[in-house]
Amino acid sequence: MPSNSLSRKEVETLVDANAAALALPLTEALRPGVVENMSRICTLAQSVMEFPLPAETEPAPVFIHAPG
């Protein structure tokens, strides 16, 4: 895990806060798996955020969803 990743306690807090905000029931049996998956998501997100982009890169103004 990269050194600037969230700690286990921070991930647990994030999971609990999101479950509460979305009114999602999160049983004690399911919580460890959700915390583990969120930790992995945070690690992957950090890799994406660290990817260097040229200064002239602009966000796409519109994303079109093609059916199928």
Residue pairs with C-beta under 8 A, 6 or more apart in sequence:
1 39
1 43
2 43
2 46
2 47
4 46
5 39
5 42
5 43
5 46
6 14
6 39
6 42
8 35
8 39
11 35
11 38
11 39
11 42
12 35
14 38
14 42
15 26
15 31
15 34
15 35
15 38
16 26
18 24
19 25
19 26
19 34
26 34
